[in-house]
Amino acid sequence: MNKYEMMFIVRPDMEEAEIKKTADNMKKVLTDAKAKIVEEKAMGQRELAYEIRKFNTGYYYLFIVETTKEVEQEFNRVARINENIIRHIIVKVEE
C-alpha cells in the first residue's frame, strides 16, 4: 500500500449541495475500491493563483489515502473527466 495526497478544486459557480455531492462522489471512488482514507479536509473556497477556465476561486478538498496504484489511477481518471473539477493533483507521500 502506498500513501497519497489527493487534492482537487471544485468549480465555484455551483450550489453548495452540488459542490458537496461532487466531493462525495470523489470520496466514493476511493471507498468503493477499499482505499483507506487517513485524513479528509474540506478547505473551503480559496482564491486561485491564476485563472483556470475563467474561474478565480474554487472549493479545495484534500484526501490523504493509503491505497494501491490502480486506485490512484482510477481517481485520476475520474477527476479528469468530471466537468465540476477544474484542477486536481495526486502526490505520492514517501514515509
C-alpha distances in whole Angstrom, upper triangle without the diagonal:
4,7,10,13,15,19,22,25,27,31,34,36,35,36,34,33,32,30,28,28,26,23,23,22,20,18,19,17,14,15,16,13,11,9,10,12,13,16,18,21,24,26,29,31,32,34,32,33,34,35,33,35,38,36,36,34,31,29,25,22,19,16,13,10,6,5,5,8,11,10,11,14,15,15,17,19,21,21,23,25,26,29,29,26,28,25,21,19,15,14,11,11,11,12
4,7,10,12,16,19,23,25,29,31,34,33,34,32,32,30,28,27,27,25,22,22,22,18,17,19,17,13,15,17,14,13,10,10,12,12,14,17,19,22,24,27,29,29,31,29,29,31,32,30,32,35,33,33,31,28,26,23,20,16,13,11,8,5,5,6,7,11,10,9,12,14,14,15,18,19,19,21,24,24,27,27,24,25,22,19,16,12,11,7,8,8,9
4,7,10,13,17,20,23,26,29,32,31,32,30,29,28,26,24,25,23,20,20,20,17,15,18,16,13,15,17,15,14,10,9,10,9,11,13,16,19,20,23,26,25,27,26,27,29,30,28,30,33,30,30,28,25,23,20,17,13,10,7,6,4,6,8,10,13,11,10,13,15,14,15,18,19,18,20,23,23,26,25,22,23,20,17,14,10,9,6,5,7,8
4,6,10,13,17,19,23,25,28,28,29,27,27,25,23,22,22,20,17,18,18,14,14,16,14,12,14,17,15,14,11,10,10,10,11,12,14,17,17,21,23,22,24,22,23,25,26,24,26,29,27,27,24,22,20,16,14,10,8,6,5,6,8,9,10,12,11,8,11,13,11,12,15,16,15,17,20,20,23,22,19,20,17,13,10,7,5,4,5,9,11
4,6,10,13,16,20,22,25,25,26,24,24,23,20,19,20,18,15,17,17,13,13,16,15,12,15,18,16,16,13,12,10,10,9,10,11,13,14,17,19,18,20,19,20,22,23,21,24,26,24,23,21,18,16,13,10,7,6,5,6,9,11,13,13,15,13,10,13,14,12,12,16,16,14,16,19,19,21,20,16,17,14,11,8,6,5,6,7,11,13
4,7,10,13,17,19,22,22,23,21,21,20,17,16,17,14,12,14,14,10,10,14,12,11,14,16,15,16,12,13,10,11,10,10,11,12,13,15,17,17,19,17,19,20,21,19,21,23,21,21,19,16,14,11,8,6,5,6,8,11,11,13,13,14,12,9,11,12,9,9,13,12,10,13,16,15,17,16,13,14,11,7,6,5,7,9,10,14,16
4,7,10,14,16,19,19,20,19,19,18,15,15,16,13,11,13,14,10,11,15,14,13,16,18,18,19,15,16,13,14,12,10,9,10,10,12,13,13,15,14,15,17,18,16,18,20,17,17,15,12,10,7,6,4,6,9,11,14,15,17,16,17,15,12,14,14,11,10,14,13,10,12,15,14,16,14,10,11,8,6,5,6,9,12,13,17,19
4,7,10,12,16,15,17,16,17,15,12,13,14,10,9,12,12,9,11,14,14,14,17,19,19,20,17,18,15,16,14,12,11,10,10,11,12,12,14,12,14,15,15,13,15,17,14,15,13,9,8,6,6,7,9,12,14,17,17,19,18,18,16,13,14,14,11,10,13,11,8,10,13,11,12,10,7,8,6,4,6,9,12,15,16,20,23
4,7,9,12,13,15,14,15,13,10,12,13,10,9,13,13,11,14,17,16,17,19,21,22,23,21,21,18,19,17,14,12,10,10,10,9,9,11,9,12,13,12,10,12,14,11,11,9,6,5,5,6,9,12,15,17,21,21,23,22,22,19,17,18,17,14,13,15,13,10,12,13,11,11,9,6,6,5,6,9,12,15,18,20,24,26
4,6,9,9,11,11,12,10,7,9,11,8,8,12,12,11,13,16,16,17,20,21,22,24,22,22,19,21,19,15,13,11,11,10,9,11,12,11,15,15,13,11,12,13,10,12,9,6,5,7,8,11,14,17,19,23,23,24,24,23,21,19,19,18,15,14,16,13,10,12,13,10,9,6,5,6,8,9,12,15,18,21,23,27,29
4,6,7,10,11,13,10,8,11,12,10,11,15,15,14,17,19,19,21,23,24,25,27,25,26,23,25,22,19,17,14,14,12,10,11,12,11,15,14,12,10,9,10,7,10,8,5,7,9,12,15,18,21,23,26,27,28,27,26,24,22,22,21,18,17,18,16,13,13,14,11,9,6,6,6,9,12,15,18,21,25,26,30,32
4,6,8,9,12,10,8,11,13,12,13,16,17,17,19,21,22,23,25,27,28,30,28,28,25,26,23,20,17,14,13,10,8,9,10,11,15,14,12,11,11,11,8,9,6,5,6,10,13,16,19,23,25,29,29,31,30,30,27,25,25,24,21,21,21,19,16,17,17,14,12,9,10,10,12,15,18,21,24,27,28,32,34
4,7,9,12,10,9,13,14,13,15,18,18,18,21,23,23,25,27,28,30,32,30,31,28,29,26,23,20,17,17,14,11,13,13,14,18,17,14,13,12,11,9,11,9,9,10,14,16,20,22,26,28,31,32,33,32,32,29,27,28,26,23,23,23,20,18,19,18,15,12,9,11,11,15,17,21,24,27,30,32,36,38
4,6,8,6,6,10,11,10,13,15,15,16,19,20,21,23,25,26,28,29,28,29,26,28,25,21,19,16,16,14,12,15,16,17,20,20,17,16,14,14,12,14,12,10,10,14,15,19,21,25,27,30,30,32,31,30,28,26,27,25,22,22,22,19,17,18,17,14,12,9,11,12,16,18,21,24,27,30,32,35,37
4,5,5,6,9,10,11,13,14,15,17,19,20,22,24,24,26,28,29,28,29,26,28,25,21,19,16,17,14,13,16,18,19,23,23,20,19,18,18,15,17,14,13,12,15,16,20,22,26,27,31,31,33,33,32,29,28,28,26,23,24,24,21,19,21,20,16,15,11,14,16,18,20,24,26,29,32,33,37,38
4,5,5,6,9,10,11,12,14,16,17,18,20,22,22,24,26,27,26,26,23,25,22,18,16,12,14,11,11,15,17,19,22,23,21,20,19,19,16,17,14,12,10,13,14,17,19,23,25,28,29,31,31,31,27,27,28,25,22,23,24,21,19,21,21,17,16,12,14,16,18,19,22,24,27,30,31,34,36
4,5,5,6,9,10,10,12,14,15,16,19,20,20,22,24,25,25,25,22,24,22,18,17,14,16,13,14,18,20,22,25,26,24,22,21,22,19,20,17,15,12,15,15,18,19,23,24,27,28,30,31,30,26,26,27,24,21,23,23,20,18,21,20,16,16,13,15,17,20,20,23,25,28,30,31,35,36
4,5,5,6,9,10,10,13,14,15,17,19,20,20,23,25,24,25,22,24,22,18,17,14,16,14,14,17,20,20,24,24,22,19,19,19,17,19,16,13,12,14,14,17,19,22,23,27,27,29,29,27,24,24,24,22,19,20,20,17,16,18,17,13,12,9,12,14,17,18,21,23,26,29,30,34,35
4,5,5,6,9,10,11,13,14,16,18,19,20,22,23,22,23,20,22,19,15,14,11,12,10,11,14,16,17,21,21,19,17,17,18,15,16,13,10,8,10,10,14,16,19,21,24,25,27,27,26,23,22,23,20,17,18,19,16,14,16,16,12,12,8,10,12,14,15,18,20,23,26,27,31,32
4,5,5,6,9,10,10,12,14,16,16,18,20,21,20,20,17,19,17,13,12,9,12,11,12,16,18,19,23,24,22,20,20,21,18,19,16,13,10,11,10,13,14,18,19,22,23,25,26,25,21,21,22,20,17,19,20,16,15,18,18,14,14,11,12,15,16,16,19,20,23,25,26,30,31
4,5,5,6,9,10,10,12,14,15,16,18,20,19,20,18,20,18,15,15,12,15,14,15,19,21,22,25,25,24,21,21,22,20,21,18,15,12,14,12,15,15,19,19,23,22,24,25,24,20,20,21,18,16,18,18,14,14,17,16,12,13,10,12,15,17,17,19,20,23,26,27,31,32
4,5,5,6,9,10,11,13,14,15,17,19,18,19,17,20,18,14,14,12,14,14,14,17,19,19,22,22,21,18,18,20,17,19,16,13,11,12,10,13,14,17,18,21,21,22,22,21,18,18,18,16,13,14,15,11,10,13,12,9,10,7,8,12,13,13,16,17,21,23,25,28,30
4,5,5,6,9,10,11,12,14,16,17,16,16,14,16,14,11,10,9,12,12,13,16,18,18,21,22,21,19,19,21,18,19,16,13,10,9,7,10,10,14,15,18,18,20,21,20,17,16,17,15,12,14,15,12,10,14,14,11,13,10,9,13,13,12,14,15,18,20,22,25,27
4,5,5,6,9,10,10,12,14,15,14,15,13,16,14,11,12,11,14,14,16,19,22,22,25,26,25,22,23,24,22,23,20,16,13,13,10,12,11,15,15,18,18,20,21,20,16,16,18,15,13,15,16,13,12,16,16,13,15,12,12,16,16,15,17,17,20,22,23,26,28
4,5,5,6,9,10,10,13,14,14,16,14,17,16,14,15,14,17,17,18,21,23,23,26,26,25,22,22,24,22,24,21,17,15,15,12,14,13,16,15,18,17,19,19,18,14,15,16,13,10,13,13,10,10,13,13,10,13,11,11,15,16,14,17,17,20,21,23,27,28
4,5,5,7,9,10,11,13,12,14,12,15,14,12,13,13,15,16,18,19,22,21,23,24,23,20,20,23,21,22,20,16,14,13,10,11,10,13,12,15,14,16,16,15,12,12,13,10,7,10,11,8,8,11,12,9,12,11,10,13,13,11,13,13,16,18,20,23,25
4,5,5,6,9,10,11,10,11,9,12,11,9,11,12,15,16,18,20,23,23,25,26,26,23,24,26,24,25,22,18,15,14,10,10,8,11,10,13,13,15,16,15,12,12,14,12,9,12,14,11,11,15,15,13,16,14,13,17,16,14,15,14,17,18,19,22,23
4,5,5,6,8,10,10,12,11,14,14,13,15,15,19,20,22,24,26,26,29,29,29,26,26,28,26,27,25,21,18,17,14,14,12,14,13,15,14,16,17,15,12,13,15,12,10,13,14,11,12,16,15,14,17,16,15,19,18,16,18,17,19,20,21,25,26
4,6,6,7,9,9,12,11,15,15,14,16,17,20,21,23,24,27,26,28,28,28,24,25,27,26,27,25,21,19,17,14,14,12,14,12,13,12,13,14,12,8,10,11,8,6,10,10,8,10,13,13,12,16,15,14,18,17,15,16,14,17,18,20,23,24
4,6,5,7,5,8,8,12,13,12,15,16,19,21,23,24,27,26,28,29,29,26,26,29,27,28,26,22,19,17,14,13,10,11,8,10,8,10,12,11,7,8,11,9,7,11,12,11,12,15,16,15,18,18,16,19,18,15,15,13,15,15,17,20,21
4,5,5,5,7,8,12,13,12,16,17,20,22,25,26,29,28,31,32,32,29,29,32,30,31,28,24,21,19,16,15,12,12,10,11,10,12,15,13,10,12,14,12,11,15,16,14,15,18,19,18,21,20,19,22,21,18,19,17,19,18,19,22,23
4,5,8,10,11,15,17,16,19,20,23,25,27,29,31,31,33,34,33,30,30,33,31,32,30,26,23,22,19,18,15,16,13,14,12,13,15,13,10,13,14,11,11,15,15,13,15,18,18,17,21,20,20,23,22,20,20,18,21,20,22,24,25
4,6,9,11,15,17,17,20,21,24,26,28,30,32,31,33,33,33,30,30,33,32,33,31,27,24,23,19,18,15,15,12,11,9,9,11,9,7,10,11,9,10,13,14,13,15,18,18,18,22,22,20,23,22,19,19,17,19,18,19,22,23
4,6,9,12,15,15,19,21,24,26,29,30,33,32,34,35,35,32,33,36,34,35,32,28,25,23,20,18,14,14,10,10,8,10,13,11,9,12,14,12,12,16,17,16,18,21,22,21,25,24,23,26,24,21,20,18,19,18,19,21,21
4,6,9,12,13,16,19,21,24,26,27,30,29,31,32,32,30,31,33,31,32,29,26,23,20,17,15,11,10,7,6,5,8,11,10,7,9,12,11,11,14,16,15,16,19,21,20,24,23,21,23,22,18,17,14,15,14,15,17,18
4,6,9,11,15,17,20,23,26,27,30,29,31,32,33,31,32,35,32,32,29,26,23,20,16,14,10,9,6,5,6,10,13,14,11,12,15,15,13,17,19,18,18,22,23,22,26,24,22,25,23,19,18,15,16,14,14,16,16
4,6,7,11,14,16,19,22,23,26,26,28,30,30,28,29,32,29,29,26,23,20,17,13,10,7,6,4,6,9,12,15,15,12,12,16,15,13,16,18,17,17,20,22,21,24,22,20,22,20,17,16,14,15,14,14,16,16
4,7,10,14,16,19,22,23,26,26,28,30,31,29,31,33,30,30,27,24,20,17,14,11,8,5,5,7,10,14,16,18,15,15,18,18,16,18,21,20,20,23,25,24,26,24,22,24,22,19,17,15,15,14,12,15,14
4,7,10,12,16,19,20,23,23,25,27,28,27,29,30,27,27,23,20,17,14,11,8,6,5,7,10,13,17,18,20,17,16,19,19,16,18,21,20,19,22,24,22,25,22,20,22,20,17,16,14,14,15,13,16,16
4,7,9,12,16,17,20,21,23,25,26,24,26,27,24,24,20,17,14,11,8,6,5,6,9,12,14,18,19,20,17,16,19,18,15,17,20,18,17,20,22,20,22,19,17,19,18,15,15,14,15,16,15,19,19
4,6,9,12,14,17,18,20,22,23,22,24,25,22,21,17,14,11,8,6,5,6,9,12,15,18,21,22,23,19,18,21,20,17,18,21,19,17,20,22,20,21,18,16,18,16,14,15,15,16,17,17,20,21
4,6,9,11,15,16,19,21,21,20,22,22,19,18,15,12,8,6,5,7,9,12,15,18,20,23,24,24,21,20,22,21,17,19,21,19,16,20,21,18,19,16,14,16,15,14,15,16,18,20,20,23,24
4,7,8,12,13,16,18,19,18,20,21,17,16,12,10,7,5,6,7,11,13,17,20,22,25,25,26,23,21,23,23,19,20,23,21,18,20,22,20,20,17,15,15,15,14,15,16,17,20,20,23,24
4,6,10,12,15,17,18,17,19,19,15,14,10,8,5,6,8,10,14,17,20,23,25,28,28,29,25,23,25,25,21,21,24,21,18,21,22,19,19,15,14,15,15,15,17,19,20,23,23,27,28
4,7,9,13,15,14,14,16,16,12,10,7,5,4,6,10,13,16,19,22,26,27,30,29,30,27,25,26,26,22,22,24,22,18,20,22,19,18,14,13,13,14,15,17,20,21,25,25,29,30
4,6,9,12,12,13,15,15,11,9,5,6,6,7,11,13,17,20,23,26,28,30,29,30,28,25,26,26,23,22,24,23,19,21,22,20,19,16,14,13,13,14,16,19,20,24,24,27,29
4,7,8,9,11,14,13,9,6,4,7,9,10,14,16,20,22,25,29,30,32,31,32,29,27,28,28,24,23,25,24,20,21,23,21,19,17,15,13,13,15,17,20,21,25,25,29,31
4,5,7,8,11,11,8,5,5,7,10,10,14,15,19,21,24,28,29,30,29,30,28,24,25,26,22,21,23,22,18,19,21,19,18,16,13,11,10,13,14,18,19,23,24,27,29
4,7,9,13,12,11,8,9,11,13,13,16,17,21,23,26,29,30,31,29,31,29,26,26,27,24,22,24,24,20,20,23,21,20,19,16,13,12,14,15,18,19,23,24,27,29
4,6,10,9,9,7,9,11,14,15,18,20,23,25,27,31,31,32,30,31,30,26,26,27,24,22,24,24,20,19,21,21,19,18,16,12,12,14,16,19,21,24,26,29,32
4,7,6,5,5,8,10,14,15,18,20,24,26,28,32,32,33,31,31,30,27,26,27,24,22,23,22,19,18,20,19,16,15,14,10,11,14,17,20,22,26,28,31,34
4,5,5,7,9,9,13,14,16,19,22,24,26,29,29,30,28,28,26,24,23,23,21,18,19,19,15,14,16,15,13,12,11,7,8,12,14,18,20,24,26,30,32
4,6,9,10,11,14,16,18,21,23,26,28,31,31,31,29,29,27,25,24,23,21,19,19,18,15,14,15,14,11,11,11,7,10,13,16,20,23,27,29,32,35
4,7,9,11,15,17,20,23,25,28,30,34,34,34,32,32,30,28,27,27,24,22,23,22,19,18,18,17,14,13,13,10,13,16,19,23,26,29,31,35,37
4,6,7,11,13,17,19,23,26,28,31,32,33,31,31,29,26,26,26,23,21,22,21,17,17,18,16,13,12,12,9,11,15,18,21,24,27,29,33,35
4,7,11,13,16,19,23,25,28,31,32,34,32,32,30,28,28,28,25,23,24,23,19,19,21,19,16,15,14,11,12,15,18,22,24,27,29,32,34
4,7,9,13,16,20,23,25,29,30,31,30,31,28,26,26,26,23,22,23,22,18,19,20,18,16,13,12,10,11,14,17,20,22,26,27,30,32
4,6,10,13,16,20,22,26,27,28,27,28,25,23,23,23,19,19,20,18,15,16,17,15,13,10,9,8,9,11,14,17,20,23,24,28,30
4,7,10,14,17,19,23,24,26,26,26,23,21,22,22,18,18,20,17,14,16,18,15,14,10,9,10,10,11,14,17,19,22,23,27,28
4,7,10,13,16,20,21,23,23,24,21,18,20,20,16,16,18,17,13,16,18,15,15,12,10,10,10,9,11,13,15,19,19,23,25
4,7,10,13,17,18,20,20,21,18,16,18,17,14,14,17,15,12,15,17,15,16,13,10,12,11,9,11,12,14,17,17,21,22
4,7,10,13,15,18,18,19,16,14,17,16,13,14,17,16,13,16,18,16,18,16,13,14,12,10,10,10,11,13,14,17,19
4,6,10,12,15,15,16,13,12,15,15,11,13,16,15,13,16,19,17,19,17,15,17,14,11,11,10,11,12,12,16,17
4,7,10,13,14,16,13,11,15,16,13,14,18,17,16,19,21,20,23,21,18,20,17,14,12,10,10,10,9,12,13
4,6,10,11,13,10,9,13,13,11,13,16,16,15,18,21,20,23,22,19,21,18,15,13,10,10,10,10,12,13
4,7,10,12,10,10,13,14,13,15,18,18,18,21,23,23,26,25,22,24,21,18,16,12,12,10,10,12,12
4,7,8,6,7,11,11,11,13,15,16,17,19,21,21,25,24,22,24,21,18,16,12,12,10,11,13,14
4,5,5,6,9,10,11,13,15,16,17,19,21,21,25,25,23,24,22,18,16,13,13,11,13,14,15
4,6,5,6,9,10,11,12,14,15,16,19,20,24,24,21,23,20,17,15,11,12,10,13,14,16
4,5,5,6,9,10,11,12,14,15,17,18,22,23,21,22,20,17,16,13,14,13,16,18,20
4,5,5,6,9,10,11,12,14,16,16,20,20,18,20,18,15,14,12,13,13,15,17,19
4,5,5,6,9,10,11,12,15,15,19,19,16,18,16,12,11,8,10,9,12,15,17
4,5,5,6,9,10,11,13,14,18,19,16,18,15,13,12,9,12,12,15,18,20
4,5,5,6,9,10,11,12,16,17,15,17,16,13,13,12,14,15,18,20,23
4,5,5,6,9,10,11,14,14,12,14,13,10,10,9,12,13,16,19,22
4,6,5,6,9,10,13,14,11,13,11,8,8,8,11,13,16,19,22
4,6,5,7,9,12,14,12,13,12,11,12,11,15,16,20,23,25
4,5,5,6,10,11,10,12,12,10,12,13,16,18,21,24,27
4,6,5,8,9,6,9,8,7,9,10,14,17,19,23,25
4,6,8,10,8,9,8,8,10,12,15,18,21,24,27
4,6,9,8,10,11,11,14,15,19,21,24,28,31
4,5,6,8,10,11,14,15,19,22,25,28,31
4,5,7,10,12,15,18,21,24,27,31,33
4,6,9,11,15,17,21,24,26,30,32
4,6,7,11,14,17,20,23,26,29
4,7,11,14,17,21,23,27,29
4,7,11,14,17,19,23,26
4,7,10,14,16,20,22
4,7,10,13,16,19
4,7,10,13,16
4,6,9,13
4,6,10
4,6
4
